């Protein structure tokens, strides 16, 4: 596994007149090439670590697989690079996945691109429709759970307590899966918020843990892609510490995902499907 953090020289300038040179700890960002059945699927820039979870989560949220049983194997293609000190070290930046014959669907992102370019042009409605058509069972998320807002607002605090790389670098996002009662099941960090989400959803796939009764908490805003990932994995509630985008809310409305934003302190905003938040109208 590659490094998660690295030390780099930095000049710290204080407006009081103090200038110092020192070493700073940064989050590592490296490419991961994902190959499926021998063909390149995508390259993502990520923080090394939990790569198998990232790939399982990505394939699940793209509708390529429906569960762990669809993956025959996932292994690194190991190579070497020379570091800044002149030493060769192994890289773990290419991951080859072999799938069963029934799990070789076209990724949702590719389907969405085809729909948008062959239809009315680039617009949010076609993006949402493409994802809706790809949902498992062809239906919106219908999980019937209720989350107490007093419990929901504690989840970002718990998530933050698990952000060990962020504590050292200030440079990573995090995602976590929680039960409605507030129990934290898993926390993952990454320089990319989408990668962090894929890692926790991939953890659920590899653990064969159903996500239909869980809450996904993300230390960022809610984008369209994160709502897509929640919907494709059957997660009914998405909570973020910042705002959702307009398209994220439109997608959540269509796909059946509850979205809560600005979940911090003693308040939150409910943007979609508020029936799963206990005290919301």
C-alpha positions as CSV (number, residue, x, y, z in Angstrom):
1,X,0.0,0.0,0.0
2,X,1.2,3.5,-0.8
3,X,1.8,6.3,1.6
4,X,-1.2,8.2,3.0
5,X,0.8,11.3,4.1
6,X,4.1,12.9,3.0
7,X,6.4,15.5,4.4
8,X,7.2,18.6,2.3
9,X,9.1,21.8,3.0
10,X,7.0,24.9,3.6
11,X,7.7,28.5,4.4
12,X,5.3,29.8,7.1
13,X,4.7,33.6,6.9
14,X,3.2,35.3,10.0
15,X,2.0,38.9,9.4
16,X,3.5,39.8,12.8
17,X,6.9,39.5,11.0
18,X,7.9,35.9,11.7
19,X,9.0,33.8,8.7
20,X,10.0,30.2,9.3
21,X,10.9,27.2,7.2
22,X,9.7,23.9,8.4
23,X,8.3,20.6,7.2
24,X,4.6,20.1,6.8
25,X,2.5,17.0,6.5
26,X,0.4,16.7,3.4
27,X,-2.2,14.1,2.2
28,X,-0.9,12.0,-0.6
29,X,-2.7,12.1,-4.0
30,X,-1.9,9.4,-6.5
31,X,-3.7,8.0,-9.6
32,X,-5.4,4.6,-9.4
33,X,-6.1,3.0,-12.8
34,X,-9.1,0.6,-12.6
35,X,-9.2,-2.2,-15.2
36,X,-12.2,-4.5,-15.6
37,X,-11.7,-7.8,-17.4
38,X,-8.5,-6.5,-19.0
39,X,-9.9,-3.2,-20.3
40,X,-9.3,0.2,-18.7
41,X,-12.4,1.6,-17.0
42,X,-11.2,4.8,-15.4
43,X,-8.4,6.6,-13.6
44,X,-9.2,8.4,-10.4
45,X,-6.9,10.6,-8.2
46,X,-7.1,9.2,-4.7
47,X,-5.4,8.9,-1.4
48,X,-3.8,5.4,-1.3
49,X,-5.5,2.9,1.0
50,X,-8.7,0.9,1.0
51,X,-8.4,0.7,-2.8
52,X,-10.4,-2.6,-3.0
53,X,-13.2,-0.9,-1.2
54,X,-13.0,2.1,-3.5
55,X,-13.3,-0.1,-6.6
56,X,-16.1,-2.2,-5.2
57,X,-18.0,1.0,-4.2
58,X,-17.4,2.6,-7.6
59,X,-18.6,-0.4,-9.5
60,X,-21.6,-0.7,-7.3
61,X,-22.6,3.0,-7.7
62,X,-22.1,2.7,-11.4
63,X,-24.4,-0.3,-11.6
64,X,-21.7,-2.6,-13.0
65,X,-22.1,-5.0,-10.1
66,X,-24.9,-5.6,-7.6
67,X,-22.9,-7.3,-4.9
68,X,-19.7,-9.0,-3.8
69,X,-20.6,-12.2,-5.6
70,X,-20.3,-10.4,-9.0
71,X,-16.5,-9.9,-8.4
72,X,-14.4,-12.9,-9.2
73,X,-11.1,-11.3,-8.1
74,X,-9.5,-7.8,-7.6
75,X,-5.8,-7.6,-7.4
76,X,-3.0,-5.0,-7.9
77,X,-0.7,-5.0,-10.9
78,X,2.5,-4.1,-9.1
79,X,5.2,-2.0,-10.7
80,X,8.1,0.1,-9.3
81,X,9.0,3.8,-9.4
82,X,12.1,5.7,-8.2
83,X,11.4,8.1,-5.4
84,X,13.0,11.5,-4.7
85,X,15.8,9.8,-2.8
86,X,16.7,7.5,-5.7
87,X,15.2,4.3,-4.2
88,X,12.9,2.1,-6.0
89,X,9.6,1.3,-4.3
90,X,6.5,-0.7,-5.3
91,X,3.5,1.1,-6.6
92,X,-0.1,-0.1,-6.1
93,X,-1.7,2.2,-8.6
94,X,-3.3,-0.3,-11.0
95,X,-6.1,-2.6,-9.9
96,X,-7.4,-5.3,-12.1
97,X,-10.9,-6.6,-11.5
98,X,-12.4,-9.8,-13.0
99,X,-16.2,-10.0,-13.0
100,X,-18.7,-12.8,-13.5
101,X,-20.3,-12.9,-16.9
102,X,-23.6,-11.5,-15.6
103,X,-21.9,-8.4,-14.1
104,X,-20.6,-6.6,-17.2
105,X,-23.1,-3.8,-17.6
106,X,-22.3,-0.4,-19.0
107,X,-21.5,2.1,-16.2
108,X,-24.2,4.6,-15.4
109,X,-21.9,7.5,-16.2
110,X,-21.4,6.1,-19.7
111,X,-25.2,5.6,-20.1
112,X,-25.8,9.1,-18.9
113,X,-23.3,10.5,-21.4
114,X,-25.0,8.6,-24.3
115,X,-28.5,9.8,-23.3
116,X,-27.4,13.4,-23.0
117,X,-25.6,13.4,-26.3
118,X,-28.3,11.6,-28.2
119,X,-31.3,13.5,-26.7
120,X,-32.1,17.1,-26.0
121,X,-28.5,18.1,-25.1
122,X,-26.7,18.6,-21.9
123,X,-29.2,19.2,-19.1
124,X,-29.9,18.1,-15.5
125,X,-33.1,16.3,-16.4
126,X,-31.5,13.8,-18.7
127,X,-28.8,13.1,-16.1
128,X,-31.4,12.3,-13.4
129,X,-33.5,10.2,-15.9
130,X,-30.5,8.2,-16.9
131,X,-29.7,7.3,-13.2
132,X,-33.4,6.6,-12.5
133,X,-33.5,4.1,-15.3
134,X,-30.4,2.4,-13.9
135,X,-31.6,2.0,-10.3
136,X,-31.7,-1.6,-8.9
137,X,-35.2,-3.0,-9.5
138,X,-35.9,0.1,-11.6
139,X,-37.4,1.9,-8.6
140,X,-36.6,4.8,-6.3
141,X,-35.2,4.2,-2.8
142,X,-38.1,3.2,-0.6
143,X,-36.4,2.2,2.6
144,X,-38.7,3.0,5.5
145,X,-36.4,4.3,8.3
146,X,-36.7,7.3,10.7
147,X,-33.8,9.3,12.0
148,X,-34.1,11.6,15.1
149,X,-32.7,15.0,14.2
150,X,-31.0,15.1,17.6
151,X,-29.1,12.0,16.6
152,X,-28.4,13.1,13.1
153,X,-26.6,16.3,14.2
154,X,-24.2,14.2,16.2
155,X,-23.1,12.1,13.3
156,X,-20.7,14.7,11.7
157,X,-19.0,15.1,15.1
158,X,-18.5,11.4,15.2
159,X,-17.2,11.4,11.6
160,X,-14.8,14.2,12.4
161,X,-13.4,12.3,15.4
162,X,-12.5,9.5,13.0
163,X,-10.6,11.7,10.5
164,X,-7.1,10.8,11.5
165,X,-5.5,11.9,8.2
166,X,-7.4,15.2,8.2
167,X,-6.1,15.7,11.8
168,X,-2.5,15.6,10.5
169,X,-3.0,17.3,7.1
170,X,-6.2,19.3,7.0
171,X,-6.4,18.0,3.4
172,X,-8.9,15.1,3.2
173,X,-12.7,14.6,3.0
174,X,-14.4,11.8,4.9
175,X,-17.5,9.7,4.5
176,X,-19.1,7.4,7.0
177,X,-22.0,4.9,7.3
178,X,-24.2,5.1,10.4
179,X,-27.2,3.3,11.8
180,X,-30.3,5.5,12.5
181,X,-29.4,5.2,16.2
182,X,-26.1,7.0,15.6
183,X,-23.7,4.0,15.7
184,X,-20.8,4.6,13.3
185,X,-20.0,1.5,11.3
186,X,-17.1,2.7,9.1
187,X,-15.2,5.9,8.3
188,X,-13.0,6.4,5.3
189,X,-10.9,9.4,4.2
190,X,-9.6,10.6,0.8
191,X,-8.5,13.7,-1.0
192,X,-11.7,13.2,-3.2
193,X,-15.1,13.3,-1.5
194,X,-16.4,10.9,-4.2
195,X,-13.6,8.5,-3.4
196,X,-14.4,8.6,0.3
197,X,-18.0,7.8,-0.5
198,X,-17.0,4.9,-2.8
199,X,-14.7,3.5,-0.1
200,X,-17.5,3.3,2.6
201,X,-20.0,1.9,0.1
202,X,-17.4,-0.6,-1.1
203,X,-16.8,-1.6,2.5
204,X,-20.5,-2.4,2.7
205,X,-20.3,-4.5,-0.5
206,X,-17.3,-6.4,0.7
207,X,-18.8,-7.0,4.1
208,X,-22.1,-8.0,2.5
209,X,-23.8,-5.4,4.7
210,X,-27.1,-4.1,3.5
211,X,-27.2,-0.3,3.2
212,X,-31.0,0.1,2.9
213,X,-31.3,1.0,6.6
214,X,-28.2,3.2,6.9
215,X,-27.3,6.9,6.9
216,X,-24.4,8.2,4.7
217,X,-22.6,11.2,6.2
218,X,-20.1,13.2,4.1
219,X,-17.8,16.0,5.3
220,X,-18.6,18.2,2.3
221,X,-21.4,19.5,0.1
222,X,-23.9,17.1,-1.5
223,X,-23.3,16.9,-5.3
224,X,-25.3,15.1,-7.9
225,X,-22.8,12.3,-8.1
226,X,-23.0,11.6,-4.3
227,X,-26.8,11.4,-4.5
228,X,-26.4,9.0,-7.4
229,X,-24.0,6.8,-5.3
230,X,-26.4,6.8,-2.4
231,X,-29.4,5.9,-4.6
232,X,-27.6,3.2,-6.6
233,X,-26.5,1.6,-3.3
234,X,-30.0,1.9,-1.8
235,X,-28.9,4.3,1.0
236,X,-32.1,6.2,2.1
237,X,-30.6,9.2,4.0
238,X,-27.6,11.4,3.0
239,X,-26.4,14.0,5.5
240,X,-23.7,16.6,4.7
241,X,-22.0,19.4,6.7
242,X,-22.4,21.8,3.8
243,X,-25.0,22.6,1.1
244,X,-26.4,20.5,-1.6
245,X,-26.5,21.6,-5.2
246,X,-29.8,22.3,-7.0
247,X,-29.3,19.3,-9.2
248,X,-28.5,17.1,-6.2
249,X,-31.8,18.0,-4.6
250,X,-33.7,17.4,-7.9
251,X,-32.0,14.0,-8.2
252,X,-32.8,13.2,-4.6
253,X,-36.5,14.1,-5.1
254,X,-36.6,11.8,-8.2
255,X,-34.5,8.9,-6.8
256,X,-36.1,8.7,-3.3
257,X,-33.1,9.9,-1.2
258,X,-33.5,12.0,1.9
259,X,-31.0,14.9,1.8
260,X,-30.1,16.9,4.9
261,X,-27.5,19.7,4.6
262,X,-25.7,22.0,7.0
263,X,-25.9,19.2,9.6
264,X,-23.9,20.8,12.3
265,X,-24.2,22.0,15.8
266,X,-27.9,22.0,16.8
267,X,-29.6,22.5,13.4
268,X,-29.9,21.1,9.9
269,X,-31.8,21.8,6.7
270,X,-33.9,19.1,5.1
271,X,-34.1,19.4,1.3
272,X,-35.7,16.2,0.1
273,X,-37.9,13.4,1.4
274,X,-38.2,14.8,4.9
275,X,-40.5,12.0,6.0
276,X,-37.4,10.1,7.2
277,X,-36.4,12.9,9.6
278,X,-38.5,12.5,12.7
279,X,-39.6,16.0,13.5
280,X,-39.6,17.5,9.9
281,X,-43.0,18.5,8.5
